[in-house]
Every structure is written in C-alpha cells, then in structure tokens.
C-alpha cells in the first residue's frame, strides 16, 4: 500500500511537471511561425502510468498531443496566449497540490513507521 500510494502521487507529479514544461514551451514559441501548441491529457496519461506500473518520462512523452481546437494564426502558429496563460496557472496549482499530497503522504507514513 505504501508504494502504491506514493507511486500514485509521484506519477501525478511527473505528469503535472511535463504539462508545465509543455505550456512553458508553448508560451515561449508564441511568435514562432508554424509552431503547434502541445499538451497532455492528465487522466489518460495517469491511467496509462498506473496500469503499466511505471513512472517513466518516456511513457509520458509518448502521450503528448497537439491542441486541435485552436484555429491557427496567419503564420500557422496555434498558440493562444490567453489559453496558455490560463493553463499555466491551472497546471501550477495542480502541481503544487500533487506535491503537497505526496509530501503529506510521505510524512504521515514516516511518522507511523517511527511510532509518532
């Protein structure tokens, strides 16, 4: 149980980290011609990681998708500044929450092991 609980939060944290990285790249490339905004679907990737018993960045990287709902600008770029800023804020909050849950779970398990 200890490994599965920590593994769950560790996987969630790894996915959130990758989402932040992708959104940061999208924002950095907002003026790059023909750049296509990319993202991950958290639930799909988490399900895949939990089924595979892996916490592997290669597994996560294989699930990166282009955002299809964005109409490209005249230069072919699909980065929407408002959407990316919103996603960055959302993913930052989600990352902080996953980190807090992982830390809290770890600390409570260590306290139980130490008999506190």
C-alpha positions as CSV (number, residue, x, y, z in Angstrom):
1,X,0.0,0.0,0.0
2,X,2.8,2.4,0.8
3,X,4.4,2.0,-2.6
4,X,1.1,2.3,-4.4
5,X,0.0,5.5,-2.6
6,X,3.4,7.2,-3.1
7,X,3.6,5.9,-6.6
8,X,0.2,7.4,-7.5
9,X,1.2,10.9,-6.2
10,X,4.7,10.5,-7.8
11,X,3.1,9.7,-11.2
12,X,0.7,12.7,-10.8
13,X,3.6,15.0,-10.0
14,X,5.6,13.8,-13.0
15,X,2.6,14.4,-15.4
16,X,2.0,17.8,-13.9
17,X,5.7,18.7,-14.3
18,X,5.5,17.7,-18.0
19,X,2.3,19.7,-18.5
20,X,4.0,22.8,-17.1
21,X,7.0,22.2,-19.4
22,X,4.8,21.9,-22.4
23,X,2.8,25.0,-21.6
24,X,6.0,27.0,-21.0
25,X,7.3,25.9,-24.4
26,X,4.0,26.9,-26.0
27,X,4.3,30.4,-24.4
28,X,8.0,30.7,-25.4
29,X,7.1,29.8,-29.0
30,X,4.0,32.0,-29.4
31,X,5.7,34.0,-32.2
32,X,7.3,31.1,-33.9
33,X,5.8,30.5,-37.4
34,X,4.1,27.1,-37.8
35,X,4.6,26.2,-34.1
36,X,1.8,23.9,-32.9
37,X,0.8,24.1,-29.3
38,X,1.1,20.8,-27.4
39,X,-0.4,19.4,-24.2
40,X,-1.1,16.2,-22.2
41,X,-4.4,14.8,-21.1
42,X,-3.8,14.2,-17.4
43,X,-6.4,11.4,-16.9
44,X,-5.3,9.5,-19.9
45,X,-1.6,9.6,-19.0
46,X,-2.2,8.8,-15.3
47,X,-4.3,5.8,-16.2
48,X,-1.6,4.5,-18.6
49,X,1.1,5.0,-16.0
50,X,-0.8,3.3,-13.2
51,X,-1.6,0.3,-15.5
52,X,2.0,0.0,-16.5
53,X,3.4,0.3,-13.0
54,X,6.0,2.8,-14.4
55,X,6.8,6.3,-13.6
56,X,8.7,6.8,-16.8
57,X,9.1,10.1,-18.7
58,X,9.3,8.2,-21.9
59,X,5.8,6.9,-21.2
60,X,4.6,10.4,-20.6
61,X,6.3,11.9,-23.6
62,X,4.5,9.4,-25.8
63,X,1.2,10.9,-24.9
64,X,1.9,14.5,-26.0
65,X,-0.7,15.8,-28.4
66,X,-1.2,18.9,-30.5
67,X,-4.1,21.1,-29.5
68,X,-6.6,20.6,-32.2
69,X,-9.3,23.1,-31.1
70,X,-7.2,26.1,-31.8
71,X,-7.5,27.9,-35.2
72,X,-4.0,28.7,-36.5
73,X,-2.9,32.3,-36.9
74,X,-1.9,33.5,-40.4
75,X,1.7,32.3,-39.8
76,X,0.4,28.8,-38.9
77,X,1.1,29.2,-35.1
78,X,-1.6,27.6,-32.9
79,X,-0.6,29.2,-29.5
80,X,-3.4,31.1,-27.9
81,X,-1.9,33.5,-25.3
82,X,-5.0,33.6,-23.1
83,X,-5.4,29.8,-23.1
84,X,-1.7,29.2,-22.4
85,X,-1.7,31.6,-19.5
86,X,-4.8,30.0,-18.1
87,X,-3.4,26.5,-18.5
88,X,-0.1,27.6,-16.9
89,X,-1.9,28.9,-13.8
90,X,-4.1,25.8,-13.6
91,X,-1.2,23.4,-14.0
92,X,0.9,25.3,-11.4
93,X,-1.9,24.9,-8.9
94,X,-2.3,21.2,-9.8
95,X,1.5,20.7,-9.5
96,X,1.6,22.3,-6.1
97,X,-1.4,20.2,-4.9
98,X,0.2,17.0,-6.1
99,X,3.5,17.9,-4.4
100,X,1.7,18.7,-1.2
101,X,-0.2,15.4,-1.3
102,X,3.0,13.5,-2.0
103,X,4.8,15.2,0.9
104,X,1.9,14.8,3.3
105,X,1.5,11.1,2.5
106,X,5.3,10.5,2.9
107,X,5.4,12.4,6.2
108,X,2.4,10.6,7.6
109,X,3.8,7.2,6.6
110,X,7.2,8.1,8.2
111,X,5.5,9.2,11.4
112,X,3.6,5.9,11.5
113,X,6.8,3.9,11.0
114,X,8.6,5.9,13.7
115,X,5.6,5.4,16.0
116,X,4.7,9.1,16.4
